[in-house]
Every structure is written in C-alpha cells, then in structure tokens.
Amino acid sequence: MSDLSVSYMGLELKNPVIAGASGLTSSVEMIKRIEDAGAGAIVCKSLFEEEIQYEAMEQQKAIHKYDDIHAEMITVFPDIKEMGPEYNLFRLRKTKEAVSIPVIASLNAVNEEVWIEYAKLIEQTGVDGLELNIYSSPEPDQRSPSEVEAGQLNLLRSIREAVSLPLSVKLSPYYTNPGNFIKQIDDTGINGVVLFNRFFQSNIDINSEKITFPYTFSHKEDSRLPMRYAGLLSGNMKGSVCASSGIMEADDVVRMLLAGADAVQVVSTLYKNGVGQIADLVGGLEDWMGSKNYSCIGDFRGKMSRASLGQREQWLYKRTQYVKMLMQSSEDLAEKILQ
C-alpha cells in the first residue's frame, strides 16, 4: 500500500486532499462525513468581517430589546439563537473536538484590527491552522498596485507576529506578477499559499434588468492556472503550495502533485458529486501511484515542476510556448488539438 501522507503548512496530513472552505464545511455533522470519506484535512467555512459586524449589531439589538421593561412583559430574556461572532468561534471549537484530522479555520476581514483580533480569538479555539483570504478591489483613482501589495504584506507580517498558528494565504490570481508577490509572502514567515481563490462574479438578468450573483462551479480547465504556478514555485519556496480550482477527479490531483503542489483543495466536485467523491480522489491517487510503483508522494511530487525539468524543457513554463505553437504548421497544430 502506498504512503499518501504529506506535510502542509507544517501540519501532517494522511493524504493531500483537503475539503476547502464552503457551505459544506459549515456544520459539524457534514464535516464528520467529510472526515469519514477520507479527507486529509478540512477548511471551515470562512468568517467574514461583514458577517462579524452584522451579527454583533444584531446581537446588541436583541440584548437591549427589552431595556424599557414594564409590568406587562411576558419575559425579560432576549431571544438570541446562534447569533454573534462568538457562535462561529464556538463552532470551530466543536469541530476541532469532533474530528481527528487537521482543522483549518478561514478568515476574510478588511480592517487590520479585525484581522488581528479574530486571528487571536481563532487561535484560542484550538484549531490546527488559519487560512487568510486577502483581497482588494480599490477604485481606479485610489491606491496603486504597489500600495495595495505593500499594505497586504504589512498586514500579513502583523498577523504573523500576533499568532503562532500555522498560517496560509488564499490568493487571487489578479496580481501584476503573482510569482514575485508570492515569494514576498513567503518571506513574511507565512507557512503556505493557496492558489487560487475563486470569486463570485455578478451577472445581469436581462429580463428583470437586475444584478444577480449566480453560483458557478469550477471546471477542469480552471486547474491549468494553479498547476502552472505550482510548477513555477515548486522548489523555490520555504512554505507550502496548495492548488485549488478545477480539481474534479483523481487525475487532477495527480497533475497538481507532479507539478509540485504539496496538497490540493476541492469544493466544486463535492457539490457536484457528493462528499463521497473524496474517497474516489484518494483511491484514484493511490491506484495511480501503484501503477507507477511509487511508494510515497515524495517519489514523484514536483517531478514535472520547472525546477526539475531540463534546460531544453523549461520553456514549457514560459511564454515561449506560444512562440513554439505559432512556428508549427497549421496542419500539425490542428492535429495536436484534435488528439
């Protein structure tokens, strides 16, 4: 039997398949099902600053609802049910107690004081790690790209100093030079990066003439971007690389590991196929390793990364791939596309 264990963010995982943050990881019951299906770790549903602020406001309203007490009141006890950011922290504690695999919390804030405050509170729940979702969408006449990146790096340094938890950063691909920015993140002492975050994009309903926010799943083709960056970063970072987006089947997991990823996160395939898909991903990986006579993931991880390829093959990770395609005859190119 092959050894599927990996190290991610300094955490020891029994296999590299992680259930990413989503509605599926918002309840203890579902998380226990995910563990039973064979996941190596889980990332709990993200806690957003907007959610923190809203729930805190609603909690205060409920607490002070009966401030003007009078004799005809039925009860003086406010109706508070699963309300407030404290409930989210309580849920993290209960999740950690309920499962044996590593539990990683997820936080998405805006203001630095909120980031640091809740990173500290999350650390106290006993979870094994924390995933930071950093994202910025400034107006065109606001901060420059360099100011945005400098601010994010300073934030990560502050969080790193505030907590001792293993930390990862879930990034968008929308940076001028993602590879360089990731290397700078690596230098802050962050323990890993997740490539890449998938955002909800708005749409327009032409019948109602309203803005809508449809839920869209990722597709297999979406895995090519994180696979490329996993291949570029492998062997060039102190921290871990986790690939996300478009990982639907076992062969997608294998490709990411060959490129150099330490682990993968899956969400869309669980929604489409059920949490039992995790067993298929893990089993398919083990079957492939057996067919190749690999005894452990270290035998092949990064085998197809840029650092592992010869000089004549490293162009595969550079723009010259387009040049090579353009130099081929139309007939040869068409044949390759149809294969």
Short mmCIF file of the C-alpha atoms (twelve columns), coordinates in Angstrom:
data_MODEL
# 
_entry.id   MODEL 
# 
loop_
_atom_site.group_PDB 
_atom_site.id 
_atom_site.type_symbol 
_atom_site.label_atom_id 
_atom_site.label_alt_id 
_atom_site.label_comp_id 
_atom_site.label_asym_id 
_atom_site.label_seq_id 
_atom_site.Cartn_x 
_atom_site.Cartn_y 
_atom_site.Cartn_z 
_atom_site.pdbx_PDB_model_num 
ATOM 1   C CA . MET A 1   0.000   0.000  0.000   1 
ATOM 2   C CA . SER A 2   1.322   3.438  -0.959  1 
ATOM 3   C CA . ASP A 3   2.077   6.095  1.652   1 
ATOM 4   C CA . LEU A 4   -0.114  9.124  0.816   1 
ATOM 5   C CA . SER A 5   0.959   11.285 3.756   1 
ATOM 6   C CA . VAL A 6   2.142   14.849 3.104   1 
ATOM 7   C CA . SER A 7   3.216   17.897 5.068   1 
ATOM 8   C CA . TYR A 8   1.207   21.078 4.520   1 
ATOM 9   C CA . MET A 9   1.778   24.318 6.473   1 
ATOM 10  C CA . GLY A 10  3.850   22.207 8.836   1 
ATOM 11  C CA . LEU A 11  0.815   20.000 9.521   1 
ATOM 12  C CA . GLU A 12  0.988   16.269 8.906   1 
ATOM 13  C CA . LEU A 13  -1.859  15.074 6.663   1 
ATOM 14  C CA . LYS A 14  -2.701  11.438 5.936   1 
ATOM 15  C CA . ASN A 15  -3.257  12.411 2.285   1 
ATOM 16  C CA . PRO A 16  -3.121  15.642 0.239   1 
ATOM 17  C CA . VAL A 17  -6.879  16.035 -0.398  1 
ATOM 18  C CA . ILE A 18  -8.334  18.907 1.635   1 
ATOM 19  C CA . ALA A 19  -12.001 19.888 1.704   1 
ATOM 20  C CA . GLY A 20  -11.926 23.628 1.029   1 
ATOM 21  C CA . ALA A 21  -13.973 26.287 2.788   1 
ATOM 22  C CA . SER A 22  -17.618 26.270 1.680   1 
ATOM 23  C CA . GLY A 23  -21.145 25.719 2.898   1 
ATOM 24  C CA . LEU A 24  -20.261 22.028 3.106   1 
ATOM 25  C CA . THR A 25  -17.800 22.756 5.915   1 
ATOM 26  C CA . SER A 26  -20.166 24.945 7.946   1 
ATOM 27  C CA . SER A 27  -21.638 22.224 10.166  1 
ATOM 28  C CA . VAL A 28  -20.037 19.659 12.439  1 
ATOM 29  C CA . GLU A 29  -22.254 16.897 11.043  1 
ATOM 30  C CA . MET A 30  -21.138 17.466 7.448   1 
ATOM 31  C CA . ILE A 31  -17.511 17.837 8.479   1 
ATOM 32  C CA . LYS A 32  -17.671 14.426 10.195  1 
ATOM 33  C CA . ARG A 33  -19.000 12.970 6.936   1 
ATOM 34  C CA . ILE A 34  -16.108 14.575 5.071   1 
ATOM 35  C CA . GLU A 35  -13.648 13.016 7.528   1 
ATOM 36  C CA . ASP A 36  -15.316 9.611  7.101   1 
ATOM 37  C CA . ALA A 37  -14.949 9.972  3.313   1 
ATOM 38  C CA . GLY A 38  -11.180 10.152 3.779   1 
ATOM 39  C CA . ALA A 39  -10.180 13.832 3.582   1 
ATOM 40  C CA . GLY A 40  -6.686  14.703 4.767   1 
ATOM 41  C CA . ALA A 41  -7.883  17.969 6.342   1 
ATOM 42  C CA . ILE A 42  -10.777 20.412 6.218   1 
ATOM 43  C CA . VAL A 43  -11.007 24.190 5.965   1 
ATOM 44  C CA . CYS A 44  -14.049 25.504 7.843   1 
ATOM 45  C CA . LYS A 45  -16.429 27.937 6.174   1 
ATOM 46  C CA . SER A 46  -14.945 31.433 6.114   1 
ATOM 47  C CA . LEU A 47  -15.761 34.010 8.740   1 
ATOM 48  C CA . PHE A 48  -16.198 37.407 7.024   1 
ATOM 49  C CA . GLU A 49  -15.739 40.785 8.691   1 
ATOM 50  C CA . GLU A 50  -19.092 41.946 7.296   1 
ATOM 51  C CA . GLU A 51  -20.665 38.924 8.999   1 
ATOM 52  C CA . ILE A 52  -18.863 39.735 12.240  1 
ATOM 53  C CA . GLN A 53  -20.063 43.341 12.208  1 
ATOM 54  C CA . TYR A 54  -23.638 42.450 11.227  1 
ATOM 55  C CA . GLU A 55  -24.011 39.670 13.778  1 
ATOM 56  C CA . ALA A 56  -22.525 41.830 16.514  1 
ATOM 57  C CA . MET A 57  -25.034 44.570 15.676  1 
ATOM 58  C CA . GLU A 58  -27.956 42.121 15.684  1 
ATOM 59  C CA . GLN A 59  -26.793 40.663 18.969  1 
ATOM 60  C CA . GLN A 60  -26.715 44.094 20.574  1 
ATOM 61  C CA . LYS A 61  -30.214 44.815 19.280  1 
ATOM 62  C CA . ALA A 62  -31.501 41.574 20.785  1 
ATOM 63  C CA . ILE A 63  -29.788 42.147 24.133  1 
ATOM 64  C CA . HIS A 64  -31.220 45.647 24.503  1 
ATOM 65  C CA . LYS A 65  -34.632 44.840 23.040  1 
ATOM 66  C CA . TYR A 66  -36.317 44.987 26.472  1 
ATOM 67  C CA . ASP A 67  -34.373 47.818 28.040  1 
ATOM 68  C CA . ASP A 68  -37.626 49.686 28.646  1 
ATOM 69  C CA . ILE A 69  -39.012 46.995 30.954  1 
ATOM 70  C CA . HIS A 70  -42.641 47.233 32.076  1 
ATOM 71  C CA . ALA A 71  -45.090 45.156 34.105  1 
ATOM 72  C CA . GLU A 72  -46.919 43.575 31.179  1 
ATOM 73  C CA . MET A 73  -43.839 41.966 29.621  1 
ATOM 74  C CA . ILE A 74  -44.032 38.182 29.178  1 
ATOM 75  C CA . THR A 75  -40.274 37.662 29.505  1 
ATOM 76  C CA . VAL A 76  -37.195 39.762 30.058  1 
ATOM 77  C CA . PHE A 77  -34.915 37.293 28.297  1 
ATOM 78  C CA . PRO A 78  -33.924 38.228 24.730  1 
ATOM 79  C CA . ASP A 79  -34.360 35.621 22.027  1 
ATOM 80  C CA . ILE A 80  -30.755 35.004 20.968  1 
ATOM 81  C CA . LYS A 81  -30.254 31.883 18.911  1 
ATOM 82  C CA . GLU A 82  -26.971 31.026 17.165  1 
ATOM 83  C CA . MET A 83  -26.194 34.723 16.917  1 
ATOM 84  C CA . GLY A 84  -22.991 36.707 17.093  1 
ATOM 85  C CA . PRO A 85  -19.374 36.039 16.144  1 
ATOM 86  C CA . GLU A 86  -18.962 34.074 19.363  1 
ATOM 87  C CA . TYR A 87  -21.115 31.331 17.863  1 
ATOM 88  C CA . ASN A 88  -18.700 30.986 14.946  1 
ATOM 89  C CA . LEU A 89  -15.821 30.578 17.378  1 
ATOM 90  C CA . PHE A 90  -17.863 28.054 19.369  1 
ATOM 91  C CA . ARG A 91  -18.496 26.107 16.148  1 
ATOM 92  C CA . LEU A 92  -14.750 25.964 15.468  1 
ATOM 93  C CA . ARG A 93  -14.155 24.526 18.955  1 
ATOM 94  C CA . LYS A 94  -16.849 21.898 18.488  1 
ATOM 95  C CA . THR A 95  -15.474 20.968 15.054  1 
ATOM 96  C CA . LYS A 96  -11.975 20.503 16.431  1 
ATOM 97  C CA . GLU A 97  -13.352 18.273 19.185  1 
ATOM 98  C CA . ALA A 98  -15.432 16.208 16.754  1 
ATOM 99  C CA . VAL A 99  -12.791 15.133 14.216  1 
ATOM 100 C CA . SER A 100 -9.238  13.809 14.300  1 
ATOM 101 C CA . ILE A 101 -7.967  15.276 11.015  1 
ATOM 102 C CA . PRO A 102 -6.429  18.783 10.983  1 
ATOM 103 C CA . VAL A 103 -8.991  21.587 11.146  1 
ATOM 104 C CA . ILE A 104 -8.089  24.867 9.457   1 
ATOM 105 C CA . ALA A 105 -10.154 27.999 10.099  1 
ATOM 106 C CA . SER A 106 -10.725 30.632 7.413   1 
ATOM 107 C CA . LEU A 107 -10.905 34.392 7.911   1 
ATOM 108 C CA . ASN A 108 -11.787 37.166 5.475   1 
ATOM 109 C CA . ALA A 109 -11.562 40.632 7.012   1 
ATOM 110 C CA . VAL A 110 -10.938 44.211 5.878   1 
ATOM 111 C CA . ASN A 111 -9.579  46.262 8.762   1 
ATOM 112 C CA . GLU A 112 -6.241  45.324 10.302  1 
ATOM 113 C CA . GLU A 113 -7.557  45.461 13.874  1 
ATOM 114 C CA . VAL A 114 -10.302 42.969 12.992  1 
ATOM 115 C CA . TRP A 115 -7.841  40.657 11.240  1 
ATOM 116 C CA . ILE A 116 -5.575  40.576 14.291  1 
ATOM 117 C CA . GLU A 117 -8.357  40.414 16.901  1 
ATOM 118 C CA . TYR A 118 -10.076 37.455 15.265  1 
ATOM 119 C CA . ALA A 119 -6.860  35.675 14.364  1 
ATOM 120 C CA . LYS A 120 -6.098  35.670 18.090  1 
ATOM 121 C CA . LEU A 121 -9.609  34.525 19.007  1 
ATOM 122 C CA . ILE A 122 -9.495  31.757 16.403  1 
ATOM 123 C CA . GLU A 123 -6.162  30.563 17.764  1 
ATOM 124 C CA . GLN A 124 -7.798  30.125 21.166  1 
ATOM 125 C CA . THR A 125 -10.358 27.664 19.723  1 
ATOM 126 C CA . GLY A 126 -7.644  25.025 19.309  1 
ATOM 127 C CA . VAL A 127 -7.799  24.717 15.516  1 
ATOM 128 C CA . ASP A 128 -4.680  23.499 13.743  1 
ATOM 129 C CA . GLY A 129 -4.226  26.358 11.292  1 
ATOM 130 C CA . LEU A 130 -5.704  29.526 9.825   1 
ATOM 131 C CA . GLU A 131 -6.280  30.408 6.167   1 
ATOM 132 C CA . LEU A 132 -6.271  34.142 5.413   1 
ATOM 133 C CA . ASN A 133 -8.318  35.325 2.439   1 
ATOM 134 C CA . ILE A 134 -6.793  38.608 1.331   1 
ATOM 135 C CA . TYR A 135 -8.414  40.532 -1.473  1 
ATOM 136 C CA . SER A 136 -8.600  44.147 -2.568  1 
ATOM 137 C CA . SER A 137 -10.750 45.848 -5.175  1 
ATOM 138 C CA . PRO A 138 -9.873  49.556 -4.969  1 
ATOM 139 C CA . GLU A 139 -11.461 52.189 -7.149  1 
ATOM 140 C CA . PRO A 140 -9.376  53.171 -10.216 1 
ATOM 141 C CA . ASP A 141 -8.451  56.531 -8.676  1 
ATOM 142 C CA . GLN A 142 -7.486  55.071 -5.301  1 
ATOM 143 C CA . ARG A 143 -4.379  53.111 -4.284  1 
ATOM 144 C CA . SER A 144 -1.814  51.992 -6.824  1 
ATOM 145 C CA . PRO A 145 -0.974  48.273 -7.244  1 
ATOM 146 C CA . SER A 146 2.275   48.697 -5.320  1 
ATOM 147 C CA . GLU A 147 0.430   50.349 -2.421  1 
ATOM 148 C CA . VAL A 148 -2.137  47.528 -2.335  1 
ATOM 149 C CA . GLU A 149 0.575   44.861 -2.251  1 
ATOM 150 C CA . ALA A 150 2.657   46.700 0.345   1 
ATOM 151 C CA . GLY A 151 -0.406  47.030 2.565   1 
ATOM 152 C CA . GLN A 152 -1.211  43.333 2.274   1 
ATOM 153 C CA . LEU A 153 2.355   42.317 3.078   1 
ATOM 154 C CA . ASN A 154 2.404   44.579 6.148   1 
ATOM 155 C CA . LEU A 155 -0.897  43.039 7.260   1 
ATOM 156 C CA . LEU A 156 0.476   39.512 6.912   1 
ATOM 157 C CA . ARG A 157 3.556   40.443 8.936   1 
ATOM 158 C CA . SER A 158 1.333   41.844 11.688  1 
ATOM 159 C CA . ILE A 159 -0.826  38.707 11.817  1 
ATOM 160 C CA . ARG A 160 2.276   36.512 11.760  1 
ATOM 161 C CA . GLU A 161 3.618   38.370 14.793  1 
ATOM 162 C CA . ALA A 162 0.266   38.195 16.605  1 
ATOM 163 C CA . VAL A 163 -0.343  34.424 16.460  1 
ATOM 164 C CA . SER A 164 1.743   31.260 16.454  1 
ATOM 165 C CA . LEU A 165 -0.774  29.205 14.430  1 
ATOM 166 C CA . PRO A 166 0.346   27.835 11.060  1 
ATOM 167 C CA . LEU A 167 -0.899  30.400 8.520   1 
ATOM 168 C CA . SER A 168 -1.731  30.147 4.844   1 
ATOM 169 C CA . VAL A 169 -2.850  32.838 2.420   1 
ATOM 170 C CA . LYS A 170 -5.531  32.189 -0.180  1 
ATOM 171 C CA . LEU A 171 -4.778  34.457 -3.121  1 
ATOM 172 C CA . SER A 172 -6.486  35.720 -6.216  1 
ATOM 173 C CA . PRO A 173 -4.534  35.472 -9.493  1 
ATOM 174 C CA . TYR A 174 -5.063  39.189 -10.159 1 
ATOM 175 C CA . TYR A 175 -1.577  40.490 -9.450  1 
ATOM 176 C CA . THR A 176 0.807   42.001 -11.973 1 
ATOM 177 C CA . ASN A 177 3.455   39.445 -11.028 1 
ATOM 178 C CA . PRO A 178 1.845   36.744 -8.851  1 
ATOM 179 C CA . GLY A 179 5.047   34.728 -8.580  1 
ATOM 180 C CA . ASN A 180 7.031   37.643 -7.189  1 
ATOM 181 C CA . PHE A 181 4.277   38.600 -4.758  1 
ATOM 182 C CA . ILE A 182 4.040   35.014 -3.526  1 
ATOM 183 C CA . LYS A 183 7.801   34.962 -2.920  1 
ATOM 184 C CA . GLN A 184 7.406   38.137 -0.832  1 
ATOM 185 C CA . ILE A 185 4.604   36.467 1.139   1 
ATOM 186 C CA . ASP A 186 6.902   33.503 1.703   1 
ATOM 187 C CA . ASP A 187 9.480   35.858 3.199   1 
ATOM 188 C CA . THR A 188 6.984   37.086 5.839   1 
ATOM 189 C CA . GLY A 189 7.025   33.697 7.557   1 
ATOM 190 C CA . ILE A 190 3.600   32.631 6.286   1 
ATOM 191 C CA . ASN A 191 3.506   28.827 6.117   1 
ATOM 192 C CA . GLY A 192 1.751   28.335 2.788   1 
ATOM 193 C CA . VAL A 193 -0.267  29.758 -0.101  1 
ATOM 194 C CA . VAL A 194 -3.489  28.512 -1.719  1 
ATOM 195 C CA . LEU A 195 -3.684  29.045 -5.491  1 
ATOM 196 C CA . PHE A 196 -6.200  30.442 -6.323  1 
ATOM 197 C CA . ASN A 197 -9.336  31.891 -4.777  1 
ATOM 198 C CA . ARG A 198 -12.470 31.704 -6.892  1 
ATOM 199 C CA . PHE A 199 -14.729 34.733 -6.529  1 
ATOM 200 C CA . PHE A 200 -18.414 35.133 -7.147  1 
ATOM 201 C CA . GLN A 201 -18.911 37.303 -10.218 1 
ATOM 202 C CA . SER A 202 -22.050 39.325 -10.795 1 
ATOM 203 C CA . ASN A 203 -24.279 38.939 -13.837 1 
ATOM 204 C CA . ILE A 204 -27.209 40.880 -15.332 1 
ATOM 205 C CA . ASP A 205 -30.642 39.365 -15.739 1 
ATOM 206 C CA . ILE A 206 -31.831 40.993 -18.965 1 
ATOM 207 C CA . ASN A 207 -35.488 40.179 -18.240 1 
ATOM 208 C CA . SER A 208 -35.717 41.712 -14.771 1 
ATOM 209 C CA . GLU A 209 -32.870 44.152 -15.509 1 
ATOM 210 C CA . LYS A 210 -31.303 43.405 -12.150 1 
ATOM 211 C CA . ILE A 211 -27.848 42.441 -10.946 1 
ATOM 212 C CA . THR A 212 -27.648 38.782 -9.948  1 
ATOM 213 C CA . PHE A 213 -24.991 36.697 -8.251  1 
ATOM 214 C CA . PRO A 214 -25.257 33.185 -9.697  1 
ATOM 215 C CA . TYR A 215 -23.314 30.360 -8.064  1 
ATOM 216 C CA . THR A 216 -20.909 28.904 -10.606 1 
ATOM 217 C CA . PHE A 217 -18.813 25.789 -10.129 1 
ATOM 218 C CA . SER A 218 -15.261 25.493 -11.360 1 
ATOM 219 C CA . HIS A 219 -14.382 23.272 -14.323 1 
ATOM 220 C CA . LYS A 220 -11.427 21.007 -15.046 1 
ATOM 221 C CA . GLU A 221 -9.904  23.621 -17.362 1 
ATOM 222 C CA . ASP A 222 -9.680  26.024 -14.407 1 
ATOM 223 C CA . SER A 223 -6.956  23.813 -12.926 1 
ATOM 224 C CA . ARG A 224 -4.380  24.863 -15.508 1 
ATOM 225 C CA . LEU A 225 -3.556  28.222 -13.908 1 
ATOM 226 C CA . PRO A 226 -2.852  26.887 -10.392 1 
ATOM 227 C CA . MET A 227 -0.994  23.939 -11.933 1 
ATOM 228 C CA . ARG A 228 1.303   26.326 -13.827 1 
ATOM 229 C CA . TYR A 229 2.102   28.357 -10.719 1 
ATOM 230 C CA . ALA A 230 2.598   25.228 -8.631  1 
ATOM 231 C CA . GLY A 231 5.173   24.186 -11.225 1 
ATOM 232 C CA . LEU A 232 6.857   27.580 -11.170 1 
ATOM 233 C CA . LEU A 233 7.002   27.817 -7.369  1 
ATOM 234 C CA . SER A 234 7.961   24.230 -6.550  1 
ATOM 235 C CA . GLY A 235 11.438  24.102 -5.072  1 
ATOM 236 C CA . ASN A 236 11.593  27.898 -4.751  1 
ATOM 237 C CA . MET A 237 9.626   28.427 -1.530  1 
ATOM 238 C CA . LYS A 238 10.070  27.730 2.154   1 
ATOM 239 C CA . GLY A 239 6.299   27.427 2.650   1 
ATOM 240 C CA . SER A 240 3.788   25.021 1.159   1 
ATOM 241 C CA . VAL A 241 1.808   25.321 -2.063  1 
ATOM 242 C CA . CYS A 242 -1.808  24.181 -2.126  1 
ATOM 243 C CA . ALA A 243 -3.577  24.065 -5.512  1 
ATOM 244 C CA . SER A 244 -7.248  24.975 -5.774  1 
ATOM 245 C CA . SER A 245 -9.827  25.403 -8.595  1 
ATOM 246 C CA . GLY A 246 -10.837 22.844 -11.203 1 
ATOM 247 C CA . ILE A 247 -9.705  19.770 -9.265  1 
ATOM 248 C CA . MET A 248 -12.570 17.434 -10.065 1 
ATOM 249 C CA . GLU A 249 -11.109 13.932 -10.418 1 
ATOM 250 C CA . ALA A 250 -8.138  11.879 -9.248  1 
ATOM 251 C CA . ASP A 251 -6.097  12.662 -12.356 1 
ATOM 252 C CA . ASP A 252 -6.339  16.372 -11.474 1 
ATOM 253 C CA . VAL A 253 -4.878  15.623 -8.051  1 
ATOM 254 C CA . VAL A 254 -2.023  13.683 -9.662  1 
ATOM 255 C CA . ARG A 255 -1.237  16.539 -12.073 1 
ATOM 256 C CA . MET A 256 -1.024  19.064 -9.253  1 
ATOM 257 C CA . LEU A 257 1.342   16.873 -7.276  1 
ATOM 258 C CA . LEU A 258 3.515   16.228 -10.328 1 
ATOM 259 C CA . ALA A 259 3.704   19.996 -10.860 1 
ATOM 260 C CA . GLY A 260 4.889   20.410 -7.288  1 
ATOM 261 C CA . ALA A 261 1.849   21.198 -5.132  1 
ATOM 262 C CA . ASP A 262 2.030   19.910 -1.559  1 
ATOM 263 C CA . ALA A 263 -1.748  19.494 -1.296  1 
ATOM 264 C CA . VAL A 264 -4.996  20.308 -3.092  1 
ATOM 265 C CA . GLN A 265 -8.303  21.814 -2.042  1 
ATOM 266 C CA . VAL A 266 -11.603 20.635 -3.501  1 
ATOM 267 C CA . VAL A 267 -15.070 22.184 -3.315  1 
ATOM 268 C CA . SER A 268 -16.949 22.149 -6.642  1 
ATOM 269 C CA . THR A 269 -16.520 18.410 -7.159  1 
ATOM 270 C CA . LEU A 270 -18.029 17.780 -3.704  1 
ATOM 271 C CA . TYR A 271 -21.089 19.837 -4.574  1 
ATOM 272 C CA . LYS A 272 -21.440 18.070 -7.920  1 
ATOM 273 C CA . ASN A 273 -20.673 14.517 -6.837  1 
ATOM 274 C CA . GLY A 274 -21.205 14.469 -3.077  1 
ATOM 275 C CA . VAL A 275 -18.639 14.201 -0.287  1 
ATOM 276 C CA . GLY A 276 -18.090 10.552 -1.232  1 
ATOM 277 C CA . GLN A 277 -16.045 11.918 -4.140  1 
ATOM 278 C CA . ILE A 278 -13.190 12.376 -1.676  1 
ATOM 279 C CA . ALA A 279 -12.821 8.597  -1.435  1 
ATOM 280 C CA . ASP A 280 -12.609 8.420  -5.247  1 
ATOM 281 C CA . LEU A 281 -9.939  11.129 -5.340  1 
ATOM 282 C CA . VAL A 282 -7.830  9.441  -2.665  1 
ATOM 283 C CA . GLY A 283 -8.377  5.953  -4.093  1 
ATOM 284 C CA . GLY A 284 -7.590  7.096  -7.619  1 
ATOM 285 C CA . LEU A 285 -4.359  8.715  -6.440  1 
ATOM 286 C CA . GLU A 286 -3.330  5.527  -4.648  1 
ATOM 287 C CA . ASP A 287 -4.169  3.398  -7.711  1 
ATOM 288 C CA . TRP A 288 -2.083  5.638  -9.969  1 
ATOM 289 C CA . MET A 289 0.864   5.511  -7.573  1 
ATOM 290 C CA . GLY A 290 0.626   1.728  -7.504  1 
ATOM 291 C CA . SER A 291 0.607   1.557  -11.310 1 
ATOM 292 C CA . LYS A 292 3.814   3.634  -11.356 1 
ATOM 293 C CA . ASN A 293 5.447   1.778  -8.458  1 
ATOM 294 C CA . TYR A 294 5.661   4.937  -6.346  1 
ATOM 295 C CA . SER A 295 5.779   4.080  -2.654  1 
ATOM 296 C CA . CYS A 296 5.207   7.642  -1.393  1 
ATOM 297 C CA . ILE A 297 4.235   11.037 -2.752  1 
ATOM 298 C CA . GLY A 298 7.778   12.296 -2.293  1 
ATOM 299 C CA . ASP A 299 8.837   9.885  -5.048  1 
ATOM 300 C CA . PHE A 300 7.132   11.998 -7.702  1 
ATOM 301 C CA . ARG A 301 5.981   15.315 -6.232  1 
ATOM 302 C CA . GLY A 302 7.450   18.124 -8.314  1 
ATOM 303 C CA . LYS A 303 8.748   15.721 -10.958 1 
ATOM 304 C CA . MET A 304 7.218   17.943 -13.641 1 
ATOM 305 C CA . SER A 305 7.978   21.299 -11.994 1 
ATOM 306 C CA . ARG A 306 10.066  23.867 -13.784 1 
ATOM 307 C CA . ALA A 307 12.955  23.303 -11.362 1 
ATOM 308 C CA . SER A 308 13.012  19.581 -12.166 1 
ATOM 309 C CA . LEU A 309 12.866  19.892 -15.938 1 
ATOM 310 C CA . GLY A 310 15.966  20.139 -18.094 1 
ATOM 311 C CA . GLN A 311 17.044  23.416 -19.682 1 
ATOM 312 C CA . ARG A 312 15.502  22.448 -23.021 1 
ATOM 313 C CA . GLU A 313 12.111  21.774 -21.409 1 
ATOM 314 C CA . GLN A 314 11.819  24.736 -19.050 1 
ATOM 315 C CA . TRP A 315 10.277  26.824 -21.845 1 
ATOM 316 C CA . LEU A 316 7.061   24.904 -21.090 1 
ATOM 317 C CA . TYR A 317 6.543   27.251 -18.120 1 
ATOM 318 C CA . LYS A 318 7.377   30.414 -20.066 1 
ATOM 319 C CA . ARG A 319 5.719   32.489 -22.775 1 
ATOM 320 C CA . THR A 320 7.814   30.787 -25.470 1 
ATOM 321 C CA . GLN A 321 5.241   28.002 -25.523 1 
ATOM 322 C CA . TYR A 322 3.127   30.342 -27.672 1 
ATOM 323 C CA . VAL A 323 6.065   31.019 -29.960 1 
ATOM 324 C CA . LYS A 324 6.644   27.307 -30.391 1 
ATOM 325 C CA . MET A 325 2.991   26.754 -31.289 1 
ATOM 326 C CA . LEU A 326 2.970   29.638 -33.769 1 
ATOM 327 C CA . MET A 327 6.034   28.227 -35.503 1 
ATOM 328 C CA . GLN A 328 4.298   24.924 -36.202 1 
ATOM 329 C CA . SER A 329 2.435   24.366 -39.437 1 
ATOM 330 C CA . SER A 330 -1.344  24.761 -39.352 1 
ATOM 331 C CA . GLU A 331 -1.755  21.053 -40.146 1 
ATOM 332 C CA . ASP A 332 0.462   19.946 -37.250 1 
ATOM 333 C CA . LEU A 333 -1.266  22.307 -34.843 1 
ATOM 334 C CA . ALA A 334 -4.737  21.132 -35.896 1 
ATOM 335 C CA . GLU A 335 -3.689  17.519 -35.454 1 
ATOM 336 C CA . LYS A 336 -2.452  18.204 -31.922 1 
ATOM 337 C CA . ILE A 337 -5.674  19.984 -30.992 1 
ATOM 338 C CA . LEU A 338 -7.810  17.103 -32.291 1 
ATOM 339 C CA . GLN A 339 -5.833  14.405 -30.470 1 
# 
